[in-house]
Amino acid sequence: MIRIYRQVSTWTWYIAALAIFFTILLATATSLAIPTLQINIPGGQYVDYMPGSPFNEGMLIVSDAPFSLQAFYAPENKKSYTLSSWDFYLSCALINLDGTKVSSLPDPFAISINNLSYPSDSFSYGKPQGLPPHGVFDTYYIQIAFDFEPTDLTHQGIFNVQNPSEGGKPGYIHDFNINAQGLGRNYGLVFDLYAYNQNYNTILFAPFSHNAAFISSYNTAGLISHNQGDIVPLPDTLFLLAIGLMGIWGIRIGIKRKKDTSILKT
């Protein structure tokens, strides 16, 4: 009987130790789960799901024009800090707000990005080379090449645009000023951020859930969203809490078994 209790107690301690170890491991991974590339719109609203619209992937939106847009680049390691090894692009894609594909260009319009005008006839149909397909493309889009400058470096300014409480990572922030007031109310713009290496055989892109969009108006019925300032409980957080509680429970059971074993010995 004493041997059985000892075995149970030992295995209980092992399970508790493993639970605590994986809790710490997953917590560390979650805190570092900031994509290498992201798009931020200061003061924007993150839309998790909007029925009947192209925003089925979740993204940050803004409905006021003009507005500021920021490209985030958080290199995974020090070697990635070599900015010259990547060619960075911001694409601006035209969408119908009713969720249907854009089959033809609307009436002539123009948008302005950093005081440069892009008329409707400068938009090409298709999708950027190498960018995986998602709900926006194929459509009419423009592609703007840019560089992250050394002055764009920030030591703790990169955060997760889905949940700004996950932040404090070093990287680069490049600012864009965008004016889309000439766009019709039935249309919007979706922005993608991506980079090619010098040989153009590797592409690095922002997760589609970390893109951004401009829409002049939208239907709030069934809208699931949160403001950037809100802290949103994530499934990973709940999972970590459950594992932590299991670890505490395991330790408590182990202590109880140890006491029972001591009593049996006496």
ChimeraX commands (.cxc) that place a marker at each C-alpha (Angstrom):
marker #1 position 0.00,0.00,0.00 radius 0.5
marker #1 position 2.83,2.39,0.89 radius 0.5
marker #1 position 4.55,1.66,-2.45 radius 0.5
marker #1 position 1.35,2.39,-4.41 radius 0.5
marker #1 position 0.90,5.73,-2.65 radius 0.5
marker #1 position 4.52,6.60,-3.34 radius 0.5
marker #1 position 4.12,5.83,-7.05 radius 0.5
marker #1 position 0.93,7.90,-7.29 radius 0.5
marker #1 position 2.58,10.77,-5.46 radius 0.5
marker #1 position 5.64,10.67,-7.74 radius 0.5
marker #1 position 3.60,10.65,-10.92 radius 0.5
marker #1 position 1.41,13.45,-9.60 radius 0.5
marker #1 position 4.47,15.61,-9.03 radius 0.5
marker #1 position 5.74,14.82,-12.52 radius 0.5
marker #1 position 2.42,15.84,-14.08 radius 0.5
marker #1 position 2.29,19.04,-12.02 radius 0.5
marker #1 position 5.86,19.95,-12.99 radius 0.5
marker #1 position 5.15,19.32,-16.69 radius 0.5
marker #1 position 1.96,21.39,-16.54 radius 0.5
marker #1 position 3.81,24.33,-15.00 radius 0.5
marker #1 position 6.66,23.97,-17.53 radius 0.5
marker #1 position 4.32,24.03,-20.52 radius 0.5
marker #1 position 2.41,26.94,-19.01 radius 0.5
marker #1 position 5.60,28.98,-18.86 radius 0.5
marker #1 position 6.63,27.84,-22.34 radius 0.5
marker #1 position 3.28,28.72,-23.92 radius 0.5
marker #1 position 3.09,32.02,-22.06 radius 0.5
marker #1 position 6.49,32.96,-23.46 radius 0.5
marker #1 position 5.45,31.96,-26.97 radius 0.5
marker #1 position 2.23,33.95,-26.67 radius 0.5
marker #1 position 4.04,37.05,-25.48 radius 0.5
marker #1 position 6.35,36.82,-28.49 radius 0.5
marker #1 position 3.56,36.07,-30.98 radius 0.5
marker #1 position 3.97,39.37,-32.82 radius 0.5
marker #1 position 4.11,38.94,-36.62 radius 0.5
marker #1 position 7.21,40.11,-38.46 radius 0.5
marker #1 position 5.09,42.39,-40.68 radius 0.5
marker #1 position 1.87,44.16,-39.70 radius 0.5
marker #1 position -0.20,47.18,-40.67 radius 0.5
marker #1 position -1.45,49.58,-38.03 radius 0.5
marker #1 position -3.94,52.44,-38.23 radius 0.5
marker #1 position -3.71,54.61,-35.10 radius 0.5
marker #1 position -7.17,54.88,-33.57 radius 0.5
marker #1 position -8.58,52.21,-35.87 radius 0.5
marker #1 position -11.18,49.60,-35.02 radius 0.5
marker #1 position -10.33,45.93,-35.29 radius 0.5
marker #1 position -13.11,43.99,-37.05 radius 0.5
marker #1 position -13.15,40.31,-36.16 radius 0.5
marker #1 position -16.08,39.47,-38.42 radius 0.5
marker #1 position -18.50,41.45,-40.55 radius 0.5
marker #1 position -21.26,39.40,-42.24 radius 0.5
marker #1 position -21.77,40.03,-45.94 radius 0.5
marker #1 position -18.52,41.91,-46.40 radius 0.5
marker #1 position -14.95,41.13,-47.51 radius 0.5
marker #1 position -13.76,41.33,-43.89 radius 0.5
marker #1 position -14.10,37.63,-43.12 radius 0.5
marker #1 position -10.42,37.42,-42.18 radius 0.5
marker #1 position -10.43,40.13,-39.54 radius 0.5
marker #1 position -8.54,43.37,-39.97 radius 0.5
marker #1 position -8.09,46.90,-38.70 radius 0.5
marker #1 position -10.45,49.42,-40.33 radius 0.5
marker #1 position -10.91,53.18,-40.48 radius 0.5
marker #1 position -13.75,55.19,-42.02 radius 0.5
marker #1 position -12.35,58.71,-41.75 radius 0.5
marker #1 position -10.22,60.22,-44.51 radius 0.5
marker #1 position -7.49,61.32,-44.58 radius 0.5
marker #1 position -5.84,58.91,-42.14 radius 0.5
marker #1 position -2.44,57.66,-41.04 radius 0.5
marker #1 position -1.21,54.13,-41.74 radius 0.5
marker #1 position 1.88,52.51,-40.26 radius 0.5
marker #1 position 3.93,49.61,-41.60 radius 0.5
marker #1 position 5.42,47.51,-38.77 radius 0.5
marker #1 position 8.55,45.44,-39.30 radius 0.5
marker #1 position 9.78,43.34,-36.35 radius 0.5
marker #1 position 12.73,41.21,-37.54 radius 0.5
marker #1 position 12.88,37.70,-36.11 radius 0.5
marker #1 position 16.64,37.87,-35.52 radius 0.5
marker #1 position 19.52,40.30,-35.80 radius 0.5
marker #1 position 20.42,39.12,-39.30 radius 0.5
marker #1 position 16.97,40.23,-40.48 radius 0.5
marker #1 position 17.85,43.77,-39.44 radius 0.5
marker #1 position 19.74,44.11,-42.74 radius 0.5
marker #1 position 17.11,46.22,-44.44 radius 0.5
marker #1 position 18.92,46.15,-47.77 radius 0.5
marker #1 position 18.21,42.42,-48.14 radius 0.5
marker #1 position 14.47,43.03,-48.58 radius 0.5
marker #1 position 12.35,45.05,-51.02 radius 0.5
marker #1 position 9.23,46.25,-49.18 radius 0.5
marker #1 position 5.84,46.98,-50.75 radius 0.5
marker #1 position 2.47,48.28,-49.65 radius 0.5
marker #1 position -0.43,47.34,-51.91 radius 0.5
marker #1 position -3.75,49.15,-52.02 radius 0.5
marker #1 position -6.62,47.04,-53.37 radius 0.5
marker #1 position -10.12,48.13,-54.39 radius 0.5
marker #1 position -13.08,46.26,-52.88 radius 0.5
marker #1 position -16.87,46.34,-53.06 radius 0.5
marker #1 position -18.38,46.84,-49.64 radius 0.5
marker #1 position -21.21,44.43,-50.44 radius 0.5
marker #1 position -18.70,41.59,-50.53 radius 0.5
marker #1 position -18.82,40.94,-54.27 radius 0.5
marker #1 position -15.75,41.00,-56.47 radius 0.5
marker #1 position -14.81,44.18,-58.31 radius 0.5
marker #1 position -15.29,43.36,-61.98 radius 0.5
marker #1 position -14.59,46.81,-63.43 radius 0.5
marker #1 position -13.19,50.12,-62.31 radius 0.5
marker #1 position -15.74,52.60,-60.94 radius 0.5
marker #1 position -16.01,56.17,-62.11 radius 0.5
marker #1 position -12.64,57.92,-62.30 radius 0.5
marker #1 position -11.19,58.56,-58.86 radius 0.5
marker #1 position -7.83,59.25,-57.29 radius 0.5
marker #1 position -6.26,58.52,-53.96 radius 0.5
marker #1 position -3.26,60.21,-52.40 radius 0.5
marker #1 position -0.44,58.41,-50.56 radius 0.5
marker #1 position 2.25,60.61,-49.02 radius 0.5
marker #1 position 1.11,63.49,-51.25 radius 0.5
marker #1 position 1.49,61.43,-54.44 radius 0.5
marker #1 position -1.68,61.04,-56.50 radius 0.5
marker #1 position -2.73,57.64,-57.86 radius 0.5
marker #1 position -5.60,57.93,-60.37 radius 0.5
marker #1 position -7.89,55.01,-61.10 radius 0.5
marker #1 position -6.17,54.21,-64.41 radius 0.5
marker #1 position -2.96,53.40,-62.50 radius 0.5
marker #1 position -4.67,50.38,-60.86 radius 0.5
marker #1 position -3.92,46.94,-62.34 radius 0.5
marker #1 position -6.16,43.87,-62.14 radius 0.5
marker #1 position -4.99,40.70,-60.39 radius 0.5
marker #1 position -2.91,40.29,-57.25 radius 0.5
marker #1 position 0.68,41.04,-56.21 radius 0.5
marker #1 position 3.25,38.48,-57.34 radius 0.5
marker #1 position 3.83,35.71,-54.81 radius 0.5
marker #1 position 1.23,36.93,-52.33 radius 0.5
marker #1 position -0.99,34.00,-51.26 radius 0.5
marker #1 position -4.64,34.35,-52.29 radius 0.5
marker #1 position -7.15,35.70,-49.81 radius 0.5
marker #1 position -10.63,37.21,-49.77 radius 0.5
marker #1 position -9.67,40.51,-51.41 radius 0.5
marker #1 position -7.99,39.40,-54.65 radius 0.5
marker #1 position -8.33,39.25,-57.60 radius 0.5
marker #1 position -9.18,42.93,-57.89 radius 0.5
marker #1 position -7.76,46.26,-59.03 radius 0.5
marker #1 position -4.75,47.36,-57.00 radius 0.5
marker #1 position -1.63,49.50,-56.93 radius 0.5
marker #1 position 1.73,48.58,-55.45 radius 0.5
marker #1 position 3.94,51.14,-53.70 radius 0.5
marker #1 position 7.62,50.39,-53.11 radius 0.5
marker #1 position 9.20,51.91,-49.99 radius 0.5
marker #1 position 12.15,51.50,-47.65 radius 0.5
marker #1 position 12.38,51.31,-43.89 radius 0.5
marker #1 position 14.86,53.97,-42.88 radius 0.5
marker #1 position 17.28,53.78,-39.92 radius 0.5
marker #1 position 15.27,56.64,-38.40 radius 0.5
marker #1 position 12.21,54.33,-38.40 radius 0.5
marker #1 position 13.83,52.17,-35.72 radius 0.5
marker #1 position 11.96,51.82,-32.44 radius 0.5
marker #1 position 13.23,49.88,-29.45 radius 0.5
marker #1 position 9.89,48.99,-27.84 radius 0.5
marker #1 position 7.23,50.38,-30.16 radius 0.5
marker #1 position 6.03,47.26,-32.01 radius 0.5
marker #1 position 2.83,45.66,-30.70 radius 0.5
marker #1 position 0.22,43.19,-31.89 radius 0.5
marker #1 position -2.43,45.21,-33.76 radius 0.5
marker #1 position -5.08,42.67,-32.75 radius 0.5
marker #1 position -4.27,43.16,-29.08 radius 0.5
marker #1 position -2.02,46.15,-28.31 radius 0.5
marker #1 position -1.39,44.85,-24.78 radius 0.5
marker #1 position 1.02,42.41,-26.47 radius 0.5
marker #1 position 3.85,44.80,-27.25 radius 0.5
marker #1 position 7.21,46.23,-26.42 radius 0.5
marker #1 position 9.15,44.60,-29.26 radius 0.5
marker #1 position 11.93,46.35,-31.20 radius 0.5
marker #1 position 11.57,46.98,-34.91 radius 0.5
marker #1 position 10.77,49.60,-37.52 radius 0.5
marker #1 position 7.69,51.78,-38.07 radius 0.5
marker #1 position 7.18,53.55,-41.41 radius 0.5
marker #1 position 4.40,56.14,-41.69 radius 0.5
marker #1 position 2.03,56.76,-44.61 radius 0.5
marker #1 position -0.49,59.57,-44.98 radius 0.5
marker #1 position -3.46,58.46,-47.07 radius 0.5
marker #1 position -6.37,60.42,-48.48 radius 0.5
marker #1 position -9.17,58.42,-50.10 radius 0.5
marker #1 position -11.92,61.03,-50.01 radius 0.5
marker #1 position -12.47,60.69,-53.75 radius 0.5
marker #1 position -13.53,57.07,-53.48 radius 0.5
marker #1 position -17.25,56.28,-53.80 radius 0.5
marker #1 position -19.25,55.20,-50.75 radius 0.5
marker #1 position -19.78,51.71,-52.17 radius 0.5
marker #1 position -16.07,50.99,-52.31 radius 0.5
marker #1 position -13.20,50.52,-49.92 radius 0.5
marker #1 position -9.46,49.93,-49.90 radius 0.5
marker #1 position -7.57,47.02,-48.36 radius 0.5
marker #1 position -3.85,47.31,-47.67 radius 0.5
marker #1 position -1.34,44.44,-47.76 radius 0.5
marker #1 position 2.27,44.62,-46.59 radius 0.5
marker #1 position 4.92,42.28,-47.99 radius 0.5
marker #1 position 8.59,42.04,-48.93 radius 0.5
marker #1 position 10.71,40.13,-51.43 radius 0.5
marker #1 position 14.33,39.14,-50.95 radius 0.5
marker #1 position 16.88,40.31,-53.52 radius 0.5
marker #1 position 16.43,37.21,-55.69 radius 0.5
marker #1 position 12.61,37.50,-55.55 radius 0.5
marker #1 position 12.35,33.81,-54.63 radius 0.5
marker #1 position 11.13,34.43,-51.07 radius 0.5
marker #1 position 8.23,36.54,-49.94 radius 0.5
marker #1 position 7.54,37.80,-46.44 radius 0.5
marker #1 position 4.02,39.12,-45.82 radius 0.5
marker #1 position 1.82,40.38,-43.04 radius 0.5
marker #1 position -0.82,37.85,-41.94 radius 0.5
marker #1 position -4.12,38.78,-43.55 radius 0.5
marker #1 position -5.57,39.16,-40.06 radius 0.5
marker #1 position -3.03,41.96,-39.53 radius 0.5
marker #1 position -3.92,43.97,-42.61 radius 0.5
marker #1 position -5.92,47.20,-42.67 radius 0.5
marker #1 position -8.74,48.74,-44.67 radius 0.5
marker #1 position -10.46,52.04,-45.40 radius 0.5
marker #1 position -14.24,52.06,-45.81 radius 0.5
marker #1 position -16.40,55.14,-46.11 radius 0.5
marker #1 position -19.40,53.47,-44.46 radius 0.5
marker #1 position -20.46,50.05,-43.28 radius 0.5
marker #1 position -23.41,48.15,-41.86 radius 0.5
marker #1 position -22.95,47.54,-38.13 radius 0.5
marker #1 position -25.54,44.73,-38.02 radius 0.5
marker #1 position -23.84,41.59,-36.72 radius 0.5
marker #1 position -20.52,43.38,-36.43 radius 0.5
marker #1 position -18.07,41.74,-34.04 radius 0.5
marker #1 position -15.24,44.11,-33.29 radius 0.5
marker #1 position -13.21,45.82,-30.63 radius 0.5
marker #1 position -11.35,49.09,-30.33 radius 0.5
marker #1 position -7.59,48.93,-30.31 radius 0.5
marker #1 position -7.50,50.05,-26.70 radius 0.5
marker #1 position -9.57,47.08,-25.54 radius 0.5
marker #1 position -7.92,43.96,-24.16 radius 0.5
marker #1 position -9.55,40.97,-25.79 radius 0.5
marker #1 position -9.45,37.56,-24.02 radius 0.5
marker #1 position -7.81,35.12,-26.40 radius 0.5
marker #1 position -8.33,31.33,-26.47 radius 0.5
marker #1 position -4.60,30.88,-25.77 radius 0.5
marker #1 position -4.96,32.90,-22.57 radius 0.5
marker #1 position -7.82,30.72,-21.34 radius 0.5
marker #1 position -5.87,27.60,-22.28 radius 0.5
marker #1 position -2.86,28.78,-20.29 radius 0.5
marker #1 position -5.08,29.53,-17.30 radius 0.5
marker #1 position -6.55,26.01,-17.43 radius 0.5
marker #1 position -3.10,24.41,-17.54 radius 0.5
marker #1 position -1.92,26.55,-14.64 radius 0.5
marker #1 position -4.92,25.51,-12.55 radius 0.5
marker #1 position -4.24,21.87,-13.39 radius 0.5
marker #1 position -0.65,22.30,-12.21 radius 0.5
marker #1 position -1.77,23.81,-8.91 radius 0.5
marker #1 position -4.31,21.01,-8.47 radius 0.5
marker #1 position -1.59,18.42,-9.18 radius 0.5
marker #1 position 0.72,19.94,-6.58 radius 0.5
marker #1 position -2.08,19.96,-4.01 radius 0.5
marker #1 position -2.89,16.30,-4.68 radius 0.5
marker #1 position 0.81,15.45,-4.46 radius 0.5
marker #1 position 1.10,17.11,-1.06 radius 0.5
marker #1 position -1.99,15.26,0.15 radius 0.5
marker #1 position -0.64,11.91,-1.09 radius 0.5
marker #1 position 2.67,12.59,0.63 radius 0.5
marker #1 position 0.89,13.27,3.90 radius 0.5
marker #1 position -1.14,10.07,3.52 radius 0.5
marker #1 position 2.05,8.10,2.89 radius 0.5
marker #1 position 3.65,9.56,6.00 radius 0.5
marker #1 position 0.64,8.57,8.08 radius 0.5
marker #1 position 0.75,5.01,6.74 radius 0.5
marker #1 position 4.47,4.77,7.56 radius 0.5
marker #1 position 3.81,5.67,11.17 radius 0.5
marker link #1:1,2 radius 0.2
marker link #1:2,3 radius 0.2
marker link #1:3,4 radius 0.2
marker link #1:4,5 radius 0.2
marker link #1:5,6 radius 0.2
marker link #1:6,7 radius 0.2
marker link #1:7,8 radius 0.2
marker link #1:8,9 radius 0.2
marker link #1:9,10 radius 0.2
marker link #1:10,11 radius 0.2
marker link #1:11,12 radius 0.2
marker link #1:12,13 radius 0.2
marker link #1:13,14 radius 0.2
marker link #1:14,15 radius 0.2
marker link #1:15,16 radius 0.2
marker link #1:16,17 radius 0.2
marker link #1:17,18 radius 0.2
marker link #1:18,19 radius 0.2
marker link #1:19,20 radius 0.2
marker link #1:20,21 radius 0.2
marker link #1:21,22 radius 0.2
marker link #1:22,23 radius 0.2
marker link #1:23,24 radius 0.2
marker link #1:24,25 radius 0.2
marker link #1:25,26 radius 0.2
marker link #1:26,27 radius 0.2
marker link #1:27,28 radius 0.2
marker link #1:28,29 radius 0.2
marker link #1:29,30 radius 0.2
marker link #1:30,31 radius 0.2
marker link #1:31,32 radius 0.2
marker link #1:32,33 radius 0.2
marker link #1:33,34 radius 0.2
marker link #1:34,35 radius 0.2
marker link #1:35,36 radius 0.2
marker link #1:36,37 radius 0.2
marker link #1:37,38 radius 0.2
marker link #1:38,39 radius 0.2
marker link #1:39,40 radius 0.2
marker link #1:40,41 radius 0.2
marker link #1:41,42 radius 0.2
marker link #1:42,43 radius 0.2
marker link #1:43,44 radius 0.2
marker link #1:44,45 radius 0.2
marker link #1:45,46 radius 0.2
marker link #1:46,47 radius 0.2
marker link #1:47,48 radius 0.2
marker link #1:48,49 radius 0.2
marker link #1:49,50 radius 0.2
marker link #1:50,51 radius 0.2
marker link #1:51,52 radius 0.2
marker link #1:52,53 radius 0.2
marker link #1:53,54 radius 0.2
marker link #1:54,55 radius 0.2
marker link #1:55,56 radius 0.2
marker link #1:56,57 radius 0.2
marker link #1:57,58 radius 0.2
marker link #1:58,59 radius 0.2
marker link #1:59,60 radius 0.2
marker link #1:60,61 radius 0.2
marker link #1:61,62 radius 0.2
marker link #1:62,63 radius 0.2
marker link #1:63,64 radius 0.2
marker link #1:64,65 radius 0.2
marker link #1:65,66 radius 0.2
marker link #1:66,67 radius 0.2
marker link #1:67,68 radius 0.2
marker link #1:68,69 radius 0.2
marker link #1:69,70 radius 0.2
marker link #1:70,71 radius 0.2
marker link #1:71,72 radius 0.2
marker link #1:72,73 radius 0.2
marker link #1:73,74 radius 0.2
marker link #1:74,75 radius 0.2
marker link #1:75,76 radius 0.2
marker link #1:76,77 radius 0.2
marker link #1:77,78 radius 0.2
marker link #1:78,79 radius 0.2
marker link #1:79,80 radius 0.2
marker link #1:80,81 radius 0.2
marker link #1:81,82 radius 0.2
marker link #1:82,83 radius 0.2
marker link #1:83,84 radius 0.2
marker link #1:84,85 radius 0.2
marker link #1:85,86 radius 0.2
marker link #1:86,87 radius 0.2
marker link #1:87,88 radius 0.2
marker link #1:88,89 radius 0.2
marker link #1:89,90 radius 0.2
marker link #1:90,91 radius 0.2
marker link #1:91,92 radius 0.2
marker link #1:92,93 radius 0.2
marker link #1:93,94 radius 0.2
marker link #1:94,95 radius 0.2
marker link #1:95,96 radius 0.2
marker link #1:96,97 radius 0.2
marker link #1:97,98 radius 0.2
marker link #1:98,99 radius 0.2
marker link #1:99,100 radius 0.2
marker link #1:100,101 radius 0.2
marker link #1:101,102 radius 0.2
marker link #1:102,103 radius 0.2
marker link #1:103,104 radius 0.2
marker link #1:104,105 radius 0.2
marker link #1:105,106 radius 0.2
marker link #1:106,107 radius 0.2
marker link #1:107,108 radius 0.2
marker link #1:108,109 radius 0.2
marker link #1:109,110 radius 0.2
marker link #1:110,111 radius 0.2
marker link #1:111,112 radius 0.2
marker link #1:112,113 radius 0.2
marker link #1:113,114 radius 0.2
marker link #1:114,115 radius 0.2
marker link #1:115,116 radius 0.2
marker link #1:116,117 radius 0.2
marker link #1:117,118 radius 0.2
marker link #1:118,119 radius 0.2
marker link #1:119,120 radius 0.2
marker link #1:120,121 radius 0.2
marker link #1:121,122 radius 0.2
marker link #1:122,123 radius 0.2
marker link #1:123,124 radius 0.2
marker link #1:124,125 radius 0.2
marker link #1:125,126 radius 0.2
marker link #1:126,127 radius 0.2
marker link #1:127,128 radius 0.2
marker link #1:128,129 radius 0.2
marker link #1:129,130 radius 0.2
marker link #1:130,131 radius 0.2
marker link #1:131,132 radius 0.2
marker link #1:132,133 radius 0.2
marker link #1:133,134 radius 0.2
marker link #1:134,135 radius 0.2
marker link #1:135,136 radius 0.2
marker link #1:136,137 radius 0.2
marker link #1:137,138 radius 0.2
marker link #1:138,139 radius 0.2
marker link #1:139,140 radius 0.2
marker link #1:140,141 radius 0.2
marker link #1:141,142 radius 0.2
marker link #1:142,143 radius 0.2
marker link #1:143,144 radius 0.2
marker link #1:144,145 radius 0.2
marker link #1:145,146 radius 0.2
marker link #1:146,147 radius 0.2
marker link #1:147,148 radius 0.2
marker link #1:148,149 radius 0.2
marker link #1:149,150 radius 0.2
marker link #1:150,151 radius 0.2
marker link #1:151,152 radius 0.2
marker link #1:152,153 radius 0.2
marker link #1:153,154 radius 0.2
marker link #1:154,155 radius 0.2
marker link #1:155,156 radius 0.2
marker link #1:156,157 radius 0.2
marker link #1:157,158 radius 0.2
marker link #1:158,159 radius 0.2
marker link #1:159,160 radius 0.2
marker link #1:160,161 radius 0.2
marker link #1:161,162 radius 0.2
marker link #1:162,163 radius 0.2
marker link #1:163,164 radius 0.2
marker link #1:164,165 radius 0.2
marker link #1:165,166 radius 0.2
marker link #1:166,167 radius 0.2
marker link #1:167,168 radius 0.2
marker link #1:168,169 radius 0.2
marker link #1:169,170 radius 0.2
marker link #1:170,171 radius 0.2
marker link #1:171,172 radius 0.2
marker link #1:172,173 radius 0.2
marker link #1:173,174 radius 0.2
marker link #1:174,175 radius 0.2
marker link #1:175,176 radius 0.2
marker link #1:176,177 radius 0.2
marker link #1:177,178 radius 0.2
marker link #1:178,179 radius 0.2
marker link #1:179,180 radius 0.2
marker link #1:180,181 radius 0.2
marker link #1:181,182 radius 0.2
marker link #1:182,183 radius 0.2
marker link #1:183,184 radius 0.2
marker link #1:184,185 radius 0.2
marker link #1:185,186 radius 0.2
marker link #1:186,187 radius 0.2
marker link #1:187,188 radius 0.2
marker link #1:188,189 radius 0.2
marker link #1:189,190 radius 0.2
marker link #1:190,191 radius 0.2
marker link #1:191,192 radius 0.2
marker link #1:192,193 radius 0.2
marker link #1:193,194 radius 0.2
marker link #1:194,195 radius 0.2
marker link #1:195,196 radius 0.2
marker link #1:196,197 radius 0.2
marker link #1:197,198 radius 0.2
marker link #1:198,199 radius 0.2
marker link #1:199,200 radius 0.2
marker link #1:200,201 radius 0.2
marker link #1:201,202 radius 0.2
marker link #1:202,203 radius 0.2
marker link #1:203,204 radius 0.2
marker link #1:204,205 radius 0.2
marker link #1:205,206 radius 0.2
marker link #1:206,207 radius 0.2
marker link #1:207,208 radius 0.2
marker link #1:208,209 radius 0.2
marker link #1:209,210 radius 0.2
marker link #1:210,211 radius 0.2
marker link #1:211,212 radius 0.2
marker link #1:212,213 radius 0.2
marker link #1:213,214 radius 0.2
marker link #1:214,215 radius 0.2
marker link #1:215,216 radius 0.2
marker link #1:216,217 radius 0.2
marker link #1:217,218 radius 0.2
marker link #1:218,219 radius 0.2
marker link #1:219,220 radius 0.2
marker link #1:220,221 radius 0.2
marker link #1:221,222 radius 0.2
marker link #1:222,223 radius 0.2
marker link #1:223,224 radius 0.2
marker link #1:224,225 radius 0.2
marker link #1:225,226 radius 0.2
marker link #1:226,227 radius 0.2
marker link #1:227,228 radius 0.2
marker link #1:228,229 radius 0.2
marker link #1:229,230 radius 0.2
marker link #1:230,231 radius 0.2
marker link #1:231,232 radius 0.2
marker link #1:232,233 radius 0.2
marker link #1:233,234 radius 0.2
marker link #1:234,235 radius 0.2
marker link #1:235,236 radius 0.2
marker link #1:236,237 radius 0.2
marker link #1:237,238 radius 0.2
marker link #1:238,239 radius 0.2
marker link #1:239,240 radius 0.2
marker link #1:240,241 radius 0.2
marker link #1:241,242 radius 0.2
marker link #1:242,243 radius 0.2
marker link #1:243,244 radius 0.2
marker link #1:244,245 radius 0.2
marker link #1:245,246 radius 0.2
marker link #1:246,247 radius 0.2
marker link #1:247,248 radius 0.2
marker link #1:248,249 radius 0.2
marker link #1:249,250 radius 0.2
marker link #1:250,251 radius 0.2
marker link #1:251,252 radius 0.2
marker link #1:252,253 radius 0.2
marker link #1:253,254 radius 0.2
marker link #1:254,255 radius 0.2
marker link #1:255,256 radius 0.2
marker link #1:256,257 radius 0.2
marker link #1:257,258 radius 0.2
marker link #1:258,259 radius 0.2
marker link #1:259,260 radius 0.2
marker link #1:260,261 radius 0.2
marker link #1:261,262 radius 0.2
marker link #1:262,263 radius 0.2
marker link #1:263,264 radius 0.2
marker link #1:264,265 radius 0.2
marker link #1:265,266 radius 0.2
view
